[in-house]
Amino acid sequence: MPAAKRGTIMERFRATLRLPEFQVLLFCFCCVLFGWPLLLIVDQKHNETIFIYLFMVWGLIVLGLFLIARSLDLTDSDEIKHGNINV
């Protein structure tokens, strides 16, 4: 994949992460992942399965929050570079 094409995909991904609507959707999705009915579906005989499930979901949520914070930080540093900051 050409470098120019890769840059546009990353910019669209960063723009999506910055959208408040996407962040609300992500929050609702995370609430569903940790919801009580979904935890009841997991086999109750094996506690390690529930532990692994919760740990993996928690890790994905932390990764998502990191990516959102990183995309917002890049926006702030771009504004500072170009002198578009209003204090």
WOLINVEN-V30132 format. One record per backbone hydrogen bond with DSSP energy under -1.0 kcal/mol. NH is the residue of the N-H (numbers start at 1). CO is the residue of the C=O. If there is no record, write none. Layout:
BEGIN
nh=<NH/NH>
co=<CO/CO>
END
This chain:
BEGIN
nh=<6/7/8/9/10/11/12/13/14/15/16/17/18/23/24/25/26/27/28/29/30/31/32/33/34/35/39/40/50/51/52/53/54/55/56/57/58/59/60/61/62/63/64/65/66/67/68/69/70/71/72/73/74/75/76/77/78/79/80/81/82/84>
co=<2/3/4/5/6/7/8/9/10/11/12/13/14/19/20/21/22/23/24/25/26/27/28/29/30/32/35/36/46/47/48/49/50/51/52/53/54/55/56/57/58/59/60/61/62/63/64/65/66/67/68/69/70/71/72/73/74/75/76/77/78/79>
END
